[in-house]
Amino acid sequence: MTLRYIPKEIWTLDKLSVGWVYPLASVTTGTSVANLACFYPLYLPESFTFDTVLTVNNANAPAGNFDFGIYSSDTFARIVSLGSTAVAGSASIRQEYAITETVLAAGAYYMAVVKDTATTGTFQRVDLAASTTAAAYGLAFQASAFPLPDPMVPLRTAAQNPFLYRVGIRQSGASF
């Protein structure tokens, strides 16, 4: 039997998502695109139970609402969603949001996040150079998707240069 290490927290910049192929850098400014859902691949080598959504606010005061969810990578069905939630906290602060406890079996998924406003008060993120870069990393997008839809109807490119929000999930019962 091979034991695998699953961290207590999984972020979009981690090796179980997009981070293993993209430099670990944060851009703390920039305007979010209203209602553009961003879908980030997530691979779990074993089951993972979580009950907390994690975000890190950028250097500007938070504004607007967001939604976070997990989707099946084969059927695009939504497994769980936070629902429309006010962005909390102050600038440059890590935030935690309770979500329905969810058990994900080993396999492939998408982490999804969408904001309802085009504002600089958003989450830390990495700006990708072009939509083709995002497609190469397995990212997908959906316009007019607030709150997150079920199922997702992903496109591999976005009309503007896409970005990688710094969001994640925390294992049930784990603490920071």
Summary of the structure (lengths in Angstrom):
residues: 176
radius of gyration: 14.9
end to end distance: 29.3
largest distance: 48.9
contacts: 579
relative contact order: 0.31
helix: 5%
strand: 41%
